[in-house]
Amino acid sequence: MTIHHRPLGHTGLQVTELGYGAWGIGADMWKGAQDDESLAALRRYIELGGNFIDTAMGYGSGHSETLVGQVAREFPGTIVATKISPKNMQWPAAPHTTADEAYPGEYVIRMTEASLQRLGTESIDVQQLHVWNDSWLGQGDWQDAVNDLKRSGKIRHFGISINDHQPHNAIRAVEQGAVETVQVIYNIFDQSPQDRLLDACLAHGVGVIVRVALDEGSLTGTIRADSTFPEGDWRNNYFGGNRKAELQDHLRGIERDLGIETPQLAETALRFVLSHRAVSTVIVGMRSVRNVERNAAIADGQGLSDEQVTRLHAHRWDRNWYTPAE
């Protein structure tokens, strides 16, 4: 089995189209992760040919970075991306927040150095801001800090993680050359990046890291109307109220239109995202070896047919479940 590679924009990095999303192994908001199992899954991902791991200082208060760093040091050549939490701890960034409130330059440097210490590496391949406002362009001294980090070799490339369901909020950053990568929510339900962002990234050579391709698990087909989650697991909010029941009609509609069964939903969802040529990699949370092996099998460079993609365009579903259920 060979995992297909794609260019990460103009960075010069060749990344596997299946990336490893390391939020879940932080073991705070996603309950149930065990370090031994997480390390085994990370190692299996790399053994199968994967080379791109995305983590953040905020995942388990740095615990995810520590695990990722341990495995990345075992497998030289692994590409690691991480993210800096905003200093004011606002997710997503409020429209009125200034760059100095969220990312003062001194803080950007200090947090990057702390991440390097947890990772145990000399450099971060892709450093990202974990929230973003296009209004921050030209504000504050965060861009000077990023340039300083590049000159010192502490980071190789720089990008941003776009606020939930706000792909338009990075168009200026892309067009002005302020970033080398963007991380964005893109899936069968949230197709809004297709409106402008993905074309802008293609035009300007910006790498696209897709997150939430499986809509926090809903597009796996394993979440039913009666599904439950552990106490304290954040999915109790995401799938709160009547949302699990509401989801079922949308999933059955996808299955009918494409002539697929429920077990094929996850593969279809990942191939839909990878069918767009602007996408460099899709990061998937994989806390078990079994999930790694299943997902790696579809990272073969084969997207969906044009007809299938067109049919899925009809299943766009504009909603924000990160807000509390009514």
Backbone bond lengths (Angstrom), bond angles and torsions (degrees), N, CA, C in turn:
res aa  C-N    CA-C-N  psi(-1)  N-CA   C-N-CA  omega(-1)  CA-C   N-CA-C  phi
1 M - - - 1.476 - - 1.528 109.23 -
2 T 1.321 116.29 129.28 1.459 121.14 178.13 1.519 109.28 -119.02
3 I 1.331 116.68 123.69 1.462 120.41 177.44 1.522 108.51 -82.66
4 H 1.307 115.66 129.00 1.460 122.61 -175.43 1.534 110.90 -70.46
5 H 1.331 116.27 142.72 1.461 122.47 178.51 1.524 110.77 -106.42
6 R 1.327 114.99 151.55 1.465 122.39 175.43 1.527 108.62 -137.99
7 P 1.342 117.61 152.83 1.469 118.96 175.89 1.524 111.05 -71.66
8 L 1.327 116.32 139.04 1.463 121.15 174.61 1.523 107.93 -88.54
9 G 1.337 114.62 78.41 1.461 119.88 -176.75 1.519 110.97 58.32
10 H 1.342 116.12 -136.33 1.457 121.61 179.78 1.525 112.53 -99.85
11 T 1.352 117.46 19.54 1.463 119.77 -177.86 1.523 112.46 -70.99
12 G 1.315 116.08 -22.16 1.458 119.92 -173.25 1.514 112.62 90.67
13 L 1.324 117.21 -8.04 1.454 121.66 178.31 1.528 110.17 -82.91
14 Q 1.305 116.44 138.10 1.458 122.79 172.68 1.524 107.39 -105.80
15 V 1.323 116.95 113.61 1.462 121.10 -174.77 1.523 109.79 -112.27
16 T 1.324 115.03 149.80 1.458 118.73 176.63 1.521 109.31 -72.48
17 E 1.337 115.84 141.36 1.462 119.15 -174.30 1.521 112.31 -66.76
18 L 1.319 118.12 -20.02 1.459 121.61 168.95 1.524 107.79 -99.52
19 G 1.328 116.22 115.52 1.449 121.53 175.56 1.523 110.07 -103.99
20 Y 1.320 115.14 163.47 1.468 120.93 -179.07 1.526 108.11 -102.09
21 G 1.327 116.65 117.23 1.458 121.75 177.10 1.517 110.11 -90.96
22 A 1.334 116.53 118.30 1.464 120.72 -168.74 1.526 113.82 -102.77
23 W 1.336 117.40 23.49 1.468 119.31 175.90 1.535 110.40 -66.39
24 G 1.320 115.92 -49.22 1.459 120.56 -174.11 1.514 114.02 -60.27
25 I 1.342 117.47 -32.10 1.461 118.66 -176.62 1.527 111.75 -78.66
26 G 1.332 116.98 -4.88 1.460 119.67 171.96 1.512 111.68 -67.07
27 A 1.340 116.07 -21.83 1.470 124.10 170.73 1.513 113.57 62.74
28 D 1.338 117.03 31.36 1.470 116.87 173.58 1.522 110.68 -111.60
29 M 1.355 117.45 -64.37 1.465 119.32 -177.78 1.533 112.19 -79.68
30 W 1.330 116.84 -29.99 1.466 121.49 172.07 1.521 106.94 -96.41
31 K 1.298 117.45 115.36 1.460 121.05 -176.47 1.531 111.26 -85.35
32 G 1.308 114.28 149.45 1.457 119.33 172.52 1.508 115.92 106.24
33 A 1.346 118.31 -10.09 1.461 119.22 -179.02 1.521 110.56 -70.38
34 Q 1.326 115.34 136.80 1.463 122.64 174.96 1.526 108.23 -116.76
35 D 1.324 116.25 133.87 1.462 119.73 -173.26 1.530 112.94 -57.41
36 D 1.319 117.54 -42.22 1.466 119.50 -179.01 1.523 111.04 -60.21
37 E 1.327 115.37 -43.47 1.465 120.06 179.53 1.526 110.72 -68.24
38 S 1.329 117.16 -39.28 1.467 121.24 178.87 1.520 110.74 -62.84
39 L 1.327 117.44 -44.97 1.466 121.13 179.32 1.523 110.64 -64.57
40 A 1.323 117.00 -38.76 1.464 120.03 178.09 1.525 110.83 -63.95
41 A 1.343 116.79 -39.99 1.458 120.78 179.34 1.526 110.93 -66.64
42 L 1.336 116.73 -42.80 1.465 120.65 177.60 1.530 110.78 -60.04
43 R 1.320 115.78 -47.66 1.468 119.37 -179.34 1.519 111.33 -62.91
44 R 1.337 117.54 -40.87 1.467 120.42 -179.87 1.523 110.60 -65.01
45 Y 1.326 116.54 -38.19 1.472 120.56 177.81 1.526 110.19 -57.23
46 I 1.320 117.40 -45.14 1.460 120.63 -177.98 1.532 110.97 -73.74
47 E 1.318 116.69 -37.79 1.468 120.03 177.67 1.523 111.50 -59.55
48 L 1.337 116.58 -33.59 1.465 120.87 -179.50 1.526 112.35 -82.28
49 G 1.335 117.32 -2.23 1.460 120.46 175.77 1.506 115.01 112.69
50 G 1.340 118.92 -3.49 1.458 120.62 178.11 1.521 111.24 -68.25
51 N 1.330 117.31 148.02 1.467 118.44 -177.47 1.522 114.63 -138.69
52 F 1.346 118.61 5.36 1.466 120.00 -175.09 1.524 110.19 -126.58
53 I 1.335 115.97 117.83 1.463 121.85 179.90 1.524 108.51 -119.99
54 D 1.330 115.77 129.94 1.463 121.62 179.12 1.521 109.86 -112.46
55 T 1.330 116.23 123.08 1.451 121.13 179.76 1.530 108.43 -132.06
56 A 1.329 117.27 -165.17 1.465 121.55 179.53 1.514 109.33 -166.92
57 M 1.330 116.16 152.85 1.460 119.58 177.22 1.524 111.29 -64.08
58 G 1.318 116.75 -24.77 1.458 120.97 -177.01 1.512 114.88 -84.34
59 Y 1.324 118.20 -5.38 1.461 120.43 -179.12 1.532 108.97 -83.99
60 G 1.323 115.73 100.78 1.449 120.03 -178.18 1.513 112.42 67.46
61 S 1.340 116.59 34.23 1.471 121.98 179.94 1.523 111.73 51.06
62 G 1.324 115.22 44.59 1.453 120.76 177.80 1.512 114.90 94.36
63 H 1.341 118.15 -7.86 1.473 120.52 -177.53 1.526 111.35 -63.00
64 S 1.320 116.79 -39.85 1.463 120.42 178.70 1.527 110.50 -61.38
65 E 1.331 117.06 -44.33 1.465 120.18 178.68 1.526 111.14 -58.94
66 T 1.325 116.86 -40.93 1.467 120.47 -179.17 1.521 110.87 -61.48
67 L 1.331 117.41 -44.73 1.463 121.06 179.01 1.529 111.07 -66.10
68 V 1.326 115.80 -44.69 1.472 119.98 -179.77 1.519 110.26 -61.37
69 G 1.337 116.59 -43.98 1.452 120.22 -179.74 1.520 112.27 -61.51
70 Q 1.322 116.15 -39.28 1.462 120.30 179.27 1.522 110.91 -58.44
71 V 1.323 116.39 -46.05 1.467 120.20 -178.05 1.530 111.11 -75.73
72 A 1.327 117.62 -37.36 1.468 120.01 179.81 1.529 111.17 -62.55
73 R 1.329 116.54 -34.32 1.470 119.28 178.08 1.523 111.24 -71.45
74 E 1.331 116.04 -28.99 1.468 119.87 177.12 1.526 111.58 -71.51
75 F 1.338 116.63 -27.85 1.467 122.06 -175.86 1.535 109.54 -124.02
76 P 1.332 117.66 81.94 1.471 120.11 179.26 1.528 111.49 -55.20
77 G 1.311 116.19 141.86 1.463 121.31 -177.14 1.509 112.89 100.49
78 T 1.342 116.79 -11.27 1.461 120.19 174.96 1.532 109.45 -65.41
79 I 1.314 116.36 132.41 1.471 121.71 -179.50 1.522 108.55 -93.33
80 V 1.326 116.20 122.29 1.460 121.50 -176.87 1.524 110.08 -114.66
81 A 1.315 115.07 128.05 1.464 122.18 172.06 1.523 107.73 -113.84
82 T 1.328 116.91 138.86 1.452 119.33 174.66 1.526 108.48 -135.39
83 K 1.327 116.01 -177.52 1.469 120.06 -174.02 1.520 110.52 -143.71
84 I 1.334 114.58 147.34 1.460 121.79 178.43 1.523 108.87 -98.13
85 S 1.328 116.71 123.06 1.463 120.16 174.30 1.530 109.53 -65.53
86 P 1.335 118.28 148.85 1.463 119.42 176.07 1.526 110.98 -66.94
87 K 1.316 115.95 144.31 1.466 119.94 -177.73 1.521 111.29 -61.96
88 N 1.350 116.93 -34.97 1.473 120.01 -179.81 1.527 112.66 -85.05
89 M 1.352 116.64 1.28 1.473 123.39 175.32 1.522 112.36 56.36
90 Q 1.314 117.56 37.91 1.473 122.39 176.93 1.528 109.63 -100.91
91 W 1.336 115.39 117.08 1.470 122.08 174.33 1.517 108.81 -122.01
92 P 1.313 119.48 124.99 1.463 126.30 -14.84 1.526 110.14 -72.97
93 A 1.309 116.07 173.37 1.465 119.48 179.26 1.526 109.60 -64.68
94 A 1.336 116.65 130.15 1.462 120.76 177.79 1.528 109.46 -71.34
95 P 1.328 117.55 148.90 1.471 120.35 -177.08 1.519 113.74 -55.76
96 H 1.329 117.14 -32.36 1.474 120.03 -175.23 1.523 113.00 -87.48
97 T 1.340 118.15 -7.33 1.462 120.97 -178.07 1.519 110.82 -64.94
98 T 1.336 116.71 137.06 1.462 120.33 177.91 1.522 110.13 -92.49
99 A 1.323 115.16 162.43 1.463 120.29 178.12 1.519 111.21 -60.93
100 D 1.324 117.15 -38.24 1.469 120.21 -178.89 1.517 112.17 -67.69
101 E 1.326 117.81 -28.98 1.462 120.76 177.42 1.523 111.17 -72.78
102 A 1.321 115.98 -36.73 1.467 120.04 -175.97 1.524 112.70 -92.99
103 Y 1.315 117.48 -44.34 1.461 120.71 -172.56 1.532 112.77 -140.74
104 P 1.331 118.59 66.54 1.465 119.18 171.77 1.526 109.74 -62.09
105 G 1.312 116.88 145.84 1.457 121.03 -173.44 1.516 114.03 -55.73
106 E 1.323 117.07 -43.25 1.469 120.90 -179.47 1.519 110.40 -60.19
107 Y 1.320 116.82 -38.96 1.462 122.50 -179.98 1.528 110.34 -67.52
108 V 1.331 117.69 -42.22 1.464 121.89 179.08 1.526 110.00 -58.18
109 I 1.316 116.83 -44.04 1.467 120.77 179.85 1.526 110.76 -67.86
110 R 1.323 116.99 -45.63 1.466 121.03 -177.32 1.525 111.67 -63.61
111 M 1.334 117.12 -42.33 1.457 120.30 -179.62 1.533 111.48 -70.41
112 T 1.315 117.38 -33.92 1.462 120.18 176.41 1.523 109.97 -64.47
113 E 1.323 116.75 -42.11 1.463 120.49 178.98 1.532 110.70 -65.39
114 A 1.333 117.26 -35.93 1.463 120.39 177.20 1.527 110.85 -66.60
115 S 1.342 116.62 -40.19 1.464 120.17 177.24 1.524 110.90 -63.61
116 L 1.326 116.97 -41.28 1.461 120.31 178.13 1.524 111.21 -60.22
117 Q 1.309 115.98 -37.94 1.463 120.03 179.21 1.526 110.77 -65.39
118 R 1.350 116.78 -43.46 1.465 119.49 178.94 1.526 111.54 -67.65
119 L 1.331 116.38 -40.01 1.464 120.33 -179.75 1.528 111.44 -71.10
120 G 1.333 116.49 -28.68 1.457 120.36 -177.93 1.516 112.96 73.16
121 T 1.326 116.84 26.48 1.460 121.76 179.69 1.520 110.03 -118.97
122 E 1.330 116.13 162.73 1.464 120.70 -178.72 1.518 112.13 -84.84
123 S 1.323 116.90 -20.09 1.464 120.63 -176.70 1.525 109.97 -148.06
124 I 1.332 115.70 151.29 1.464 122.87 173.74 1.527 107.49 -103.74
125 D 1.327 116.27 127.18 1.469 119.31 -176.62 1.517 111.96 -65.14
126 V 1.335 117.25 -45.40 1.467 121.82 179.02 1.530 108.10 -137.09
127 Q 1.325 116.77 110.77 1.461 121.31 173.96 1.532 108.22 -96.95
128 Q 1.328 116.36 136.71 1.464 121.00 -176.30 1.524 110.71 -130.87
129 L 1.304 116.15 151.77 1.456 121.22 167.27 1.525 106.86 -85.16
130 H 1.345 116.73 134.23 1.468 120.24 -171.18 1.527 113.39 -79.25
131 V 1.316 118.21 -16.30 1.473 122.35 170.89 1.524 107.21 -135.83
132 W 1.332 115.15 167.69 1.462 116.55 -173.78 1.528 111.82 -155.27
133 N 1.321 115.06 144.81 1.468 124.13 166.89 1.519 108.28 -133.66
134 D 1.318 117.50 128.58 1.463 120.21 178.05 1.528 112.02 -61.09
135 S 1.327 117.13 -21.70 1.469 120.18 178.84 1.529 111.66 -65.61
136 W 1.353 117.97 -15.39 1.465 120.57 -177.79 1.523 112.62 -77.09
137 L 1.317 117.90 -10.81 1.465 119.74 176.94 1.530 109.22 -61.52
138 G 1.323 115.84 125.47 1.460 120.04 -179.35 1.510 114.11 80.58
139 Q 1.326 117.44 -0.95 1.467 121.93 178.27 1.521 109.96 -98.34
140 G 1.310 116.93 145.80 1.459 121.53 170.79 1.519 113.33 62.56
141 D 1.333 115.07 -163.05 1.463 120.21 -175.54 1.528 112.78 -120.48
142 W 1.344 117.08 18.49 1.464 119.82 -178.94 1.527 112.22 -63.95
143 Q 1.358 117.06 -35.53 1.464 119.11 -179.87 1.526 111.15 -67.79
144 D 1.330 117.27 -35.84 1.467 120.35 175.08 1.521 110.09 -62.59
145 A 1.330 116.15 -40.35 1.467 120.52 179.48 1.525 110.72 -63.35
146 V 1.335 116.30 -42.88 1.464 120.22 178.56 1.531 110.37 -60.77
147 N 1.312 116.38 -43.86 1.467 119.87 179.17 1.524 111.37 -63.91
148 D 1.332 116.74 -39.17 1.469 120.57 177.19 1.526 110.87 -62.26
149 L 1.343 116.21 -42.76 1.463 120.47 179.83 1.534 111.49 -64.29
150 K 1.324 116.38 -36.44 1.460 119.66 177.20 1.519 110.89 -67.80
151 R 1.328 116.14 -45.44 1.468 119.80 -178.69 1.530 111.53 -61.62
152 S 1.313 116.42 -35.54 1.467 120.44 -178.95 1.519 112.61 -81.35
153 G 1.341 116.72 -6.72 1.458 120.91 179.33 1.514 114.36 80.90
154 K 1.349 117.02 8.41 1.465 119.14 -178.98 1.527 111.66 -76.31
155 I 1.328 117.30 -26.88 1.465 121.18 170.70 1.515 108.58 -131.44
156 R 1.319 115.52 149.93 1.471 120.07 178.76 1.523 111.27 -96.84
157 H 1.326 116.14 -41.20 1.464 120.07 -176.89 1.524 109.19 -140.41
158 F 1.339 115.10 161.95 1.464 119.97 -174.60 1.520 110.91 -132.63
159 G 1.345 114.92 139.52 1.456 119.94 177.58 1.515 111.38 -149.96
160 I 1.311 115.67 -175.55 1.461 122.19 179.83 1.520 109.65 -132.57
161 S 1.318 114.37 149.79 1.455 121.46 171.43 1.524 106.59 -103.41
162 I 1.313 116.76 118.32 1.458 122.23 -170.81 1.527 110.21 -79.09
163 N 1.330 116.28 141.28 1.468 121.44 177.78 1.527 110.80 -50.57
164 D 1.327 115.66 150.30 1.464 121.37 -179.46 1.526 112.12 -51.95
165 H 1.318 115.91 126.05 1.472 123.19 174.21 1.534 112.46 57.68
166 Q 1.338 118.07 34.09 1.470 121.53 177.81 1.528 111.34 -130.16
167 P 1.327 119.37 54.05 1.467 119.28 -176.52 1.528 113.63 -61.64
168 H 1.340 116.64 -26.57 1.466 120.06 178.69 1.517 112.10 -66.61
169 N 1.337 116.94 -19.47 1.456 122.69 -173.57 1.524 112.34 -80.15
170 A 1.321 117.41 12.46 1.466 120.25 176.67 1.523 112.06 -131.87
171 I 1.309 117.05 4.09 1.464 120.30 -176.69 1.527 110.93 -58.87
172 R 1.318 117.06 -45.39 1.474 120.26 -178.74 1.522 111.38 -64.66
173 A 1.315 116.63 -41.64 1.470 119.95 178.82 1.525 111.04 -59.40
174 V 1.333 116.10 -40.23 1.465 121.18 178.37 1.523 110.08 -67.71
175 E 1.316 116.57 -48.83 1.469 120.46 -175.02 1.520 112.69 -67.75
176 Q 1.333 117.14 -28.94 1.466 120.64 -178.57 1.525 113.11 -91.09
177 G 1.327 116.84 2.85 1.455 119.60 176.50 1.513 114.67 72.28
178 A 1.334 116.61 23.10 1.468 120.08 -177.40 1.524 112.68 -80.65
179 V 1.333 117.63 -15.39 1.460 121.41 -175.84 1.524 110.48 -135.64
180 E 1.327 115.13 152.23 1.457 121.01 175.72 1.522 112.23 -100.75
181 T 1.332 115.93 -21.22 1.461 120.93 178.36 1.519 109.78 -141.90
182 V 1.324 115.86 154.37 1.462 121.46 168.74 1.521 107.87 -130.22
183 Q 1.324 115.03 143.48 1.462 121.24 173.93 1.521 107.40 -112.69
184 V 1.331 117.09 128.77 1.458 120.17 -169.69 1.519 110.97 -146.39
185 I 1.328 116.16 147.97 1.460 121.76 171.70 1.530 108.75 -72.57
186 Y 1.332 115.58 126.91 1.466 120.93 178.65 1.513 107.32 -153.04
187 N 1.312 116.73 121.91 1.463 120.76 177.97 1.523 109.62 -157.79
188 I 1.326 116.28 -177.58 1.465 120.33 -177.66 1.527 111.18 -57.75
189 F 1.323 117.46 -37.62 1.455 120.55 179.71 1.528 111.76 -78.32
190 D 1.337 117.31 -49.47 1.467 120.62 179.54 1.526 109.33 -97.04
191 Q 1.327 115.26 92.49 1.458 122.05 -179.51 1.530 111.98 -99.87
192 S 1.332 116.73 10.23 1.469 119.93 -174.69 1.529 114.53 -59.92
193 P 1.342 121.68 -28.11 1.465 118.79 175.94 1.525 113.46 -59.68
194 Q 1.349 116.76 -23.18 1.466 120.03 178.05 1.521 111.77 -67.87
195 D 1.326 117.76 -21.04 1.463 119.59 -175.01 1.525 111.60 -63.56
196 R 1.349 116.86 -45.79 1.466 120.47 -178.37 1.523 114.25 -145.94
197 L 1.333 116.59 -39.89 1.464 120.17 -168.56 1.524 112.80 -61.17
198 L 1.317 118.02 -48.63 1.460 120.22 -174.45 1.522 111.34 -63.30
199 D 1.317 117.52 -39.34 1.463 120.07 177.36 1.526 110.83 -65.80
200 A 1.331 116.79 -38.54 1.463 120.35 178.31 1.527 110.70 -63.82
201 C 1.329 116.58 -41.15 1.464 120.47 179.10 1.527 111.04 -64.16
202 L 1.310 116.62 -41.46 1.464 120.11 176.37 1.517 111.03 -60.45
203 A 1.319 115.98 -45.46 1.461 121.01 -176.45 1.519 112.29 -65.43
204 H 1.322 117.56 -30.77 1.467 121.11 -174.22 1.529 113.55 -110.07
205 G 1.319 116.91 8.24 1.452 120.06 175.38 1.515 115.05 68.04
206 V 1.331 116.02 33.08 1.461 121.22 -179.92 1.530 109.31 -96.22
207 G 1.320 116.47 130.59 1.455 121.05 179.35 1.516 111.20 -70.81
208 V 1.319 117.15 144.05 1.461 122.72 -179.00 1.529 109.71 -116.24
209 I 1.331 115.17 117.55 1.460 122.75 175.60 1.524 106.64 -104.64
210 V 1.306 117.73 113.37 1.466 121.39 -176.89 1.523 109.62 -91.75
211 R 1.330 115.34 130.20 1.456 120.78 173.00 1.530 109.03 -115.56
212 V 1.306 116.17 163.35 1.476 124.52 176.13 1.531 111.40 58.76
213 A 1.323 116.67 35.97 1.463 120.29 179.05 1.519 111.76 -64.04
214 L 1.332 116.51 -24.14 1.467 121.21 178.92 1.527 111.29 -102.70
215 D 1.331 116.84 15.81 1.469 122.32 178.21 1.524 111.15 50.14
216 E 1.328 115.34 55.50 1.469 122.84 178.19 1.530 113.00 53.90
217 G 1.326 115.70 26.87 1.463 120.48 176.65 1.506 114.95 108.54
218 S 1.335 117.87 -15.92 1.464 117.82 -176.08 1.521 111.84 -66.05
219 L 1.339 117.82 -33.37 1.458 120.64 -177.64 1.531 113.00 -84.03
220 T 1.326 117.21 6.79 1.465 119.51 169.59 1.521 110.84 -82.44
221 G 1.328 116.77 -18.52 1.460 120.55 -178.09 1.514 113.74 80.17
222 T 1.334 116.80 2.10 1.469 119.66 -177.30 1.525 112.67 -91.02
223 I 1.323 117.24 -9.37 1.463 120.28 179.29 1.525 108.94 -94.89
224 R 1.304 115.39 115.45 1.458 121.69 -177.71 1.527 109.73 -106.33
225 A 1.320 115.43 175.04 1.466 119.95 -177.98 1.518 111.84 -61.53
226 D 1.342 117.03 -26.39 1.462 120.05 -177.76 1.529 113.00 -104.95
227 S 1.331 118.23 12.25 1.463 121.10 -179.74 1.518 111.09 -65.61
228 T 1.328 116.34 147.78 1.466 122.05 176.83 1.524 108.81 -128.81
229 F 1.337 115.34 159.22 1.453 121.89 179.89 1.522 108.95 -127.28
230 P 1.334 118.01 157.85 1.466 120.27 -179.80 1.527 111.39 -60.46
231 E 1.323 115.60 152.90 1.461 120.47 176.61 1.522 109.08 -60.44
232 G 1.325 115.61 134.42 1.458 120.78 -179.60 1.518 114.10 88.41
233 D 1.333 117.86 -8.91 1.460 121.46 178.32 1.525 108.34 -75.27
234 W 1.339 116.46 130.87 1.465 120.53 -173.91 1.528 113.06 -64.81
235 R 1.345 117.05 -18.18 1.473 119.52 179.48 1.529 112.17 -66.77
236 N 1.331 117.07 -17.67 1.461 118.76 173.93 1.524 110.84 -61.18
237 N 1.310 117.09 -29.50 1.465 121.13 176.10 1.530 111.36 -83.46
238 Y 1.339 115.99 -45.52 1.463 119.41 -177.13 1.529 110.95 -59.64
239 F 1.311 115.77 -41.22 1.467 120.53 -179.77 1.527 111.19 -104.12
240 G 1.328 117.12 31.86 1.457 121.84 -177.95 1.519 113.37 -74.67
241 G 1.330 115.50 174.90 1.461 120.74 178.78 1.517 111.49 59.36
242 N 1.323 116.27 -133.25 1.461 122.56 -177.60 1.528 112.29 -97.73
243 R 1.330 116.48 13.77 1.460 119.27 -170.05 1.522 113.81 -65.02
244 K 1.316 118.46 -38.24 1.472 119.88 -179.12 1.525 110.75 -62.78
245 A 1.322 116.50 -39.32 1.470 119.78 178.40 1.529 110.42 -70.49
246 E 1.326 116.18 -40.84 1.471 120.94 179.59 1.524 110.83 -61.19
247 L 1.311 116.67 -35.32 1.457 122.27 -177.90 1.521 112.39 -61.76
248 Q 1.317 117.51 -35.66 1.464 121.07 -169.50 1.529 112.93 -59.69
249 D 1.321 117.76 -41.26 1.469 120.40 -179.87 1.531 110.88 -62.12
250 H 1.327 116.15 -38.00 1.470 119.78 -179.75 1.526 110.82 -67.82
251 L 1.316 117.09 -39.53 1.463 120.35 178.77 1.520 111.44 -66.61
252 R 1.338 116.33 -43.31 1.469 118.90 179.45 1.533 110.41 -64.37
253 G 1.331 116.73 -33.26 1.461 120.35 177.89 1.523 111.93 -64.03
254 I 1.336 116.84 -41.78 1.462 121.06 176.79 1.526 109.76 -62.12
255 E 1.314 116.04 -45.56 1.463 120.10 -178.85 1.522 111.54 -60.76
256 R 1.324 116.47 -43.23 1.475 119.79 179.54 1.525 111.02 -64.01
257 D 1.324 116.70 -46.62 1.464 119.94 -174.94 1.525 112.74 -65.65
258 L 1.339 117.03 -32.55 1.460 119.50 -177.84 1.521 112.90 -101.80
259 G 1.335 116.97 -4.27 1.451 119.75 -179.65 1.515 112.72 65.41
260 I 1.333 116.01 40.89 1.460 120.32 -178.90 1.526 110.02 -118.35
261 E 1.329 115.46 164.99 1.456 122.02 175.95 1.526 109.33 -98.52
262 T 1.318 116.46 163.63 1.465 121.31 -177.73 1.529 113.03 -53.55
263 P 1.349 120.92 -42.07 1.464 119.68 179.89 1.524 114.34 -62.51
264 Q 1.342 118.02 -14.28 1.464 121.39 -179.91 1.524 112.68 -92.33
265 L 1.338 117.64 -2.01 1.464 120.33 -176.53 1.522 112.45 -61.42
266 A 1.322 117.26 -47.50 1.465 120.16 -175.41 1.522 111.37 -61.40
267 E 1.326 116.56 -46.44 1.465 119.56 178.08 1.523 110.86 -60.81
268 T 1.320 116.77 -43.46 1.468 120.98 179.17 1.512 110.93 -61.05
269 A 1.339 117.05 -42.47 1.467 121.03 -178.83 1.521 111.40 -64.14
270 L 1.333 117.15 -42.23 1.464 120.12 179.86 1.524 110.94 -69.46
271 R 1.323 116.96 -40.73 1.472 119.27 179.61 1.533 111.29 -67.99
272 F 1.337 117.37 -30.51 1.465 119.75 176.22 1.527 110.20 -60.22
273 V 1.321 116.87 -48.01 1.462 120.81 -179.56 1.526 110.51 -63.39
274 L 1.324 116.45 -43.71 1.461 120.27 -177.15 1.523 112.76 -73.68
275 S 1.321 117.61 -8.44 1.468 120.61 177.62 1.527 112.01 -75.45
276 H 1.330 117.78 -15.08 1.467 120.28 178.59 1.530 109.06 -88.95
277 R 1.330 116.35 125.58 1.459 118.89 -171.84 1.521 113.96 -71.75
278 A 1.337 117.96 -10.04 1.461 119.82 175.95 1.525 111.75 -75.97
279 V 1.325 117.16 -20.84 1.463 121.35 -173.90 1.528 110.39 -76.59
280 S 1.331 115.88 128.76 1.466 121.51 177.52 1.519 111.17 -90.13
281 T 1.328 116.92 -45.66 1.455 121.20 -178.20 1.515 109.14 -156.33
282 V 1.310 116.18 152.65 1.466 121.84 174.54 1.519 107.23 -116.74
283 I 1.333 116.31 122.25 1.458 119.97 -178.83 1.525 108.94 -92.20
284 V 1.322 114.56 129.19 1.462 121.14 -175.60 1.529 108.25 -123.56
285 G 1.324 116.04 134.72 1.453 120.13 174.83 1.518 109.79 -73.13
286 M 1.329 116.55 121.23 1.474 120.74 -176.22 1.522 107.85 -136.50
287 R 1.335 115.28 94.93 1.468 118.78 -175.06 1.523 113.22 -91.01
288 S 1.323 117.25 0.05 1.464 120.11 179.67 1.518 109.87 -133.36
289 V 1.322 115.24 153.27 1.466 121.06 177.07 1.527 109.90 -59.04
290 R 1.325 116.42 -39.24 1.475 120.22 -179.54 1.531 111.55 -58.85
291 N 1.341 116.71 -43.61 1.461 119.67 179.70 1.524 111.29 -67.15
292 V 1.326 116.96 -38.00 1.468 120.37 177.13 1.518 110.01 -59.78
293 E 1.313 116.91 -48.46 1.465 120.54 -176.25 1.520 111.36 -65.61
294 R 1.317 116.65 -39.09 1.466 120.19 179.19 1.530 111.31 -64.92
295 N 1.324 117.31 -45.11 1.463 120.09 -176.92 1.524 112.27 -74.40
296 A 1.340 117.02 -35.50 1.457 119.69 -179.95 1.526 111.34 -60.95
297 A 1.320 116.00 -30.35 1.463 120.61 -176.96 1.533 112.51 -65.27
298 I 1.331 117.22 -20.93 1.472 118.12 -178.19 1.512 112.39 -101.57
299 A 1.345 118.24 0.68 1.468 120.99 179.24 1.522 109.19 -87.90
300 D 1.333 115.14 60.16 1.459 122.04 -171.29 1.523 113.23 -110.96
301 G 1.335 116.38 13.33 1.460 119.86 179.31 1.513 114.37 80.31
302 Q 1.322 116.79 4.16 1.464 120.56 -177.50 1.530 109.92 -105.26
303 G 1.311 116.42 115.57 1.455 120.37 175.31 1.518 110.57 -88.73
304 L 1.318 115.13 -166.38 1.460 120.20 174.78 1.516 109.74 -84.16
305 S 1.314 116.88 165.52 1.463 120.45 175.18 1.525 109.65 -71.52
306 D 1.321 116.50 159.35 1.466 120.53 178.12 1.524 110.72 -57.68
307 E 1.333 116.24 -37.18 1.468 119.72 -179.93 1.524 110.64 -64.93
308 Q 1.326 116.67 -42.99 1.465 119.69 179.70 1.530 111.39 -64.80
309 V 1.330 116.45 -42.51 1.464 120.08 178.54 1.520 110.45 -60.85
310 T 1.315 116.58 -43.40 1.465 120.76 179.71 1.527 110.61 -62.21
311 R 1.321 117.10 -41.88 1.467 119.70 178.23 1.528 111.15 -63.28
312 L 1.313 116.66 -37.41 1.467 119.90 -179.67 1.528 112.42 -71.82
313 H 1.326 117.32 -24.01 1.464 119.34 176.67 1.531 110.94 -57.91
314 A 1.314 116.56 -29.34 1.471 120.63 -179.48 1.524 112.13 -71.94
315 H 1.334 117.60 -9.76 1.472 120.94 -176.79 1.527 112.39 -101.53
316 R 1.323 115.96 15.36 1.465 119.22 173.07 1.531 108.83 -58.47
317 W 1.318 114.63 135.93 1.470 120.51 -174.96 1.521 107.57 -139.88
318 D 1.302 116.12 97.67 1.458 121.18 -175.25 1.520 110.12 -81.45
319 R 1.329 116.23 109.15 1.460 122.47 175.65 1.521 108.49 -160.01
320 N 1.315 116.75 160.74 1.464 120.90 179.54 1.523 109.17 -125.93
321 W 1.319 116.17 99.87 1.452 120.00 -178.33 1.528 112.72 -86.30
322 Y 1.332 116.67 1.60 1.468 118.28 172.21 1.526 110.79 -75.65
323 T 1.322 116.63 -14.78 1.460 120.64 173.29 1.527 108.59 -83.91
324 P 1.344 118.30 151.85 1.476 119.90 -177.66 1.523 112.22 -59.47
325 A 1.321 115.29 142.37 1.464 120.99 175.87 1.526 109.68 -70.19
326 E 1.309 115.56 146.10 1.463 119.78 179.04 1.532 110.18 -80.94
